[in-house]
Amino acid sequence: MSETSPRRPGPVRWLLYAFGRSLPPEYREWVLHDVTARTWVLRHMIRATVQLLPIAVLLYLLIPGPAWVRGCAVLAGLLLGYFYSGAYVYETTEHRAVKAGYPRGTAGQIRGRHGAAEREEQERRYEQRWRSGQNSSGG
């Protein structure tokens, strides 16, 4: 498949993918794009939301008590879920790439290359400002 953009899964396949199911081989390039695009962290958090939302709604409906207590309990659970999802964002996205057939480390390497130019520019500005003696402003 030599299209300019990788073949995207439909809504049902994407939903299954969001819950951890592997996609067929024809979506391999899309999976790599999904976990290495500039918005890869946002994409990961959207998948986390899709995973957490049904549980949150179910708990809100089943927990007895006043609405504000149920809401606070569900919110606390969501915050904890997002915390762990964010803590394992690298491992989770790398695992998705491995499941798509890429060697371990591929997603991280690609993301590293994407950010290399930006990091070099930041380092250059840092060196220029702080190491060249041009920081004459008092502080």
HELIX and SHEET records of a PDB file:
HELIX    1   1 PRO A   11  ALA A   18  1                                   8    
HELIX    2   2 PRO A   25  TYR A   27  5                                   3    
HELIX    3   3 ARG A   28  THR A   36  1                                   9    
HELIX    4   4 TRP A   40  LEU A   62  1                                  23    
HELIX    5   5 ALA A   67  ALA A   87  1                                  21    
HELIX    6   6 VAL A   89  LYS A   99  1                                  11    
HELIX    7   7 THR A  106  TYR A  126  1                                  21    
HELIX    8   8 GLU A  127  ARG A  131  3                                   5    
END                                                                             
